[in-house]
Amino acid sequence: MLRNIMMGLSTLMVAFVFSGCSYLNMGKVFVFDFSGETRTAYAKMMGTIGETGDPAQAMMLEFKVVDDVTEEEVIESIQSVALEYNMMVVGEKNMFNLEDAKAEEVKHARIIELCSLSVAKKMFNHSRYYGGFMPCRIVFVEYGNGDRYLITMDMTLALYGGTDKKPINDDLFEDMLRVKEAMEKIPEKAARGDF
C-alpha cells in the first residue's frame, strides 16, 4: 500500500514538474518557463528512466552494428564519416577484452573520441562545464553473444536543457546543432559500415 502511494506521489511530482516545470527547494517553488523542445527532451529522458530504470541509457543513443561489418570497418567508417562533418578523431583506445565473457556480458569495448576544435572553443567560452562532455565519444561494445553496438551521448539536453538565464547565442547554437547531427549520423552510418 505504501509503495503504491509513493509511486502515485512520484508520478504526480513528475507530471507537476513537466507540466509547469517547477521544483521544490526548502519550501520554495521555482518555476521554469521551459520551451516545448526542452519539456519534450526532459520528458523523453524521464520516460526512458521510468521504463528501464537506467539514467545512463536515458542520456545515450545506440546503434546496432550489422553482422557483416567488421570492427575495423566500423572504425574506418567513423574516421571517414567524421571528416564529412568537420570532426576529427582525436583519440582511440581499447578499454578491455575478455575471452571468457558470458553471452550477456560485455566482452570487448573500444572508445573513439571526436572533436570540432572551433566549436569546442566556443562551447568552453559559453560554459566551462561543457568540457565534461568533450571530446565527443563513440563507444564500440561487443557482448559475449556477438551482439555489437555503437553508443554515443544524446546531445539534446546540451542544447535544450537550460533556461533563459544562460541562453546559447544563435551562432553557437547552430554550431552545436551541427555537432549533434554529426554525433547521430556518424555512428548510424558506421554501424552499417557506410563510408
C-alpha positions as CSV (number, residue, x, y, z in Angstrom):
1,M,0.0,0.0,0.0
2,L,2.8,2.4,1.0
3,R,4.6,1.6,-2.2
4,N,1.5,2.4,-4.3
5,I,1.1,5.7,-2.5
6,M,4.8,6.6,-3.1
7,M,4.6,5.6,-6.8
8,G,1.5,7.8,-7.1
9,L,3.2,10.7,-5.5
10,S,6.2,10.2,-7.7
11,T,4.1,10.2,-10.8
12,L,2.3,13.3,-9.7
13,M,5.6,15.1,-9.0
14,V,6.9,14.2,-12.4
15,A,3.7,15.4,-14.0
16,F,3.9,18.6,-12.0
17,V,7.5,19.2,-12.9
18,F,6.9,18.7,-16.6
19,S,3.6,20.4,-16.9
20,G,4.6,23.5,-15.0
21,C,8.4,22.9,-14.9
22,S,8.6,23.6,-11.2
23,Y,10.7,22.1,-8.4
24,L,10.6,22.5,-4.6
25,N,13.6,23.7,-2.6
26,M,13.3,24.1,1.1
27,G,9.7,25.1,0.9
28,K,10.1,27.4,-2.1
29,V,8.7,26.7,-5.5
30,F,10.8,27.6,-8.5
31,V,9.0,27.8,-11.9
32,F,10.9,27.4,-15.1
33,D,9.4,28.5,-18.4
34,F,10.8,25.8,-20.5
35,S,10.2,25.8,-24.2
36,G,8.4,22.9,-25.8
37,E,11.7,21.4,-27.1
38,T,13.1,21.4,-23.5
39,R,10.0,19.9,-22.0
40,T,10.0,17.2,-24.7
41,A,13.7,16.4,-24.1
42,Y,13.2,16.1,-20.3
43,A,10.0,14.1,-20.7
44,K,11.7,11.7,-23.1
45,M,14.6,11.2,-20.7
46,M,12.3,10.7,-17.7
47,G,10.2,8.3,-19.8
48,T,13.2,6.1,-20.5
49,I,14.3,6.2,-16.9
50,G,10.8,5.1,-15.9
51,E,10.8,2.3,-18.4
52,T,14.3,1.0,-17.9
53,G,15.4,2.4,-14.5
54,D,18.7,3.3,-16.2
55,P,19.6,7.0,-16.2
56,A,22.7,6.3,-18.4
57,Q,20.5,4.8,-21.1
58,A,18.2,7.8,-21.0
59,M,21.1,10.1,-22.0
60,M,22.6,8.0,-24.8
61,L,21.8,6.9,-28.4
62,E,22.5,3.4,-29.5
63,F,23.1,1.9,-32.9
64,K,23.3,-1.9,-33.5
65,V,26.2,-2.9,-35.7
66,V,25.1,-5.1,-38.6
67,D,26.5,-8.6,-38.6
68,D,28.6,-8.5,-41.8
69,V,30.6,-5.3,-40.8
70,T,33.9,-5.9,-39.0
71,E,35.1,-3.9,-36.1
72,E,37.9,-2.4,-38.2
73,E,35.3,-1.4,-40.9
74,V,33.3,0.3,-38.2
75,I,36.3,2.3,-37.0
76,E,37.3,3.2,-40.6
77,S,33.8,4.3,-41.3
78,I,33.8,6.6,-38.2
79,Q,37.0,8.2,-39.3
80,S,35.8,8.7,-42.8
81,V,32.3,10.0,-42.0
82,A,33.7,12.3,-39.3
83,L,35.5,14.2,-41.9
84,E,32.2,14.9,-43.7
85,Y,31.0,16.7,-40.6
86,N,34.3,18.6,-39.9
87,M,35.0,16.4,-36.9
88,M,38.5,15.0,-36.2
89,V,39.2,11.7,-34.5
90,V,41.4,12.9,-31.5
91,G,41.7,9.7,-29.6
92,E,41.0,6.0,-29.8
93,K,41.6,3.3,-27.2
94,N,40.7,-0.3,-26.3
95,M,39.1,-0.5,-22.9
96,F,39.3,-4.2,-22.4
97,N,38.9,-7.7,-24.0
98,L,37.5,-10.7,-22.1
99,E,37.9,-14.0,-23.7
100,D,35.6,-15.8,-21.3
101,A,32.7,-13.3,-21.3
102,K,29.2,-14.8,-20.8
103,A,26.6,-14.1,-23.5
104,E,25.1,-11.2,-21.6
105,E,28.4,-9.7,-20.5
106,V,30.5,-7.1,-22.4
107,K,33.4,-9.0,-24.0
108,H,35.1,-6.0,-25.7
109,A,34.8,-2.2,-25.5
110,R,36.7,0.4,-27.5
111,I,36.3,4.2,-27.3
112,I,36.7,6.6,-30.3
113,E,36.9,10.3,-29.4
114,L,36.0,13.1,-31.9
115,C,36.1,16.9,-31.7
116,S,35.5,20.0,-33.7
117,L,38.0,22.3,-32.1
118,S,36.5,25.5,-33.3
119,V,33.1,24.6,-31.8
120,A,34.7,23.3,-28.6
121,K,36.4,26.7,-28.0
122,K,33.0,28.4,-28.4
123,M,31.3,25.9,-26.0
124,F,34.1,26.5,-23.4
125,N,33.6,30.2,-23.7
126,H,29.9,29.8,-23.1
127,S,30.3,27.5,-20.2
128,R,33.5,25.7,-19.0
129,Y,31.2,22.9,-17.8
130,Y,30.7,21.8,-21.4
131,G,34.3,20.5,-21.0
132,G,32.8,17.5,-19.2
133,F,31.2,16.4,-22.5
134,M,34.4,16.8,-24.5
135,P,35.7,15.2,-26.6
136,C,32.6,13.6,-28.1
137,R,32.8,9.8,-27.7
138,I,31.5,6.8,-29.6
139,V,31.9,3.5,-27.7
140,F,32.0,0.2,-29.6
141,V,30.7,-2.5,-27.3
142,E,30.6,-6.3,-28.1
143,Y,28.8,-8.8,-26.0
144,G,29.8,-12.4,-25.4
145,N,26.9,-13.5,-27.7
146,G,28.3,-11.5,-30.6
147,D,25.9,-8.5,-30.5
148,R,27.7,-5.2,-31.2
149,Y,26.6,-1.6,-30.6
150,L,27.8,1.9,-31.1
151,I,26.8,4.2,-28.2
152,T,27.1,8.0,-28.0
153,M,25.7,10.7,-25.9
154,D,22.4,12.3,-26.9
155,M,23.2,16.0,-27.1
156,T,19.5,17.1,-27.0
157,L,19.7,18.3,-23.4
158,A,23.0,20.1,-24.0
159,L,21.1,22.2,-26.5
160,Y,17.6,22.4,-25.0
161,G,18.1,21.6,-21.3
162,G,18.7,25.1,-20.0
163,T,16.7,28.2,-19.2
164,D,16.7,31.8,-20.4
165,K,19.2,32.6,-17.6
166,K,22.1,31.5,-19.7
167,P,20.9,31.3,-23.3
168,I,23.1,29.9,-26.0
169,N,23.7,32.5,-28.7
170,D,22.4,31.8,-32.2
171,D,25.9,31.3,-33.7
172,L,26.9,28.7,-31.1
173,F,23.5,27.1,-31.1
174,E,23.8,26.4,-34.9
175,D,27.3,25.0,-34.4
176,M,26.1,22.8,-31.6
177,L,23.2,21.6,-33.8
178,R,25.7,20.5,-36.5
179,V,27.8,18.7,-33.8
180,K,24.6,17.0,-32.6
181,E,23.8,15.9,-36.1
182,A,27.3,14.6,-36.6
183,M,27.2,12.6,-33.4
184,E,24.0,11.0,-34.5
185,K,24.9,10.3,-38.2
186,I,28.5,9.2,-37.7
187,P,27.6,6.1,-35.5
188,E,24.4,5.5,-37.5
189,K,26.4,5.2,-40.7
190,A,29.3,3.4,-39.1
191,A,27.0,0.7,-37.7
192,R,26.0,-0.1,-41.3
193,G,29.6,0.1,-42.5
194,D,28.9,3.1,-44.7
195,F,32.0,5.2,-45.8
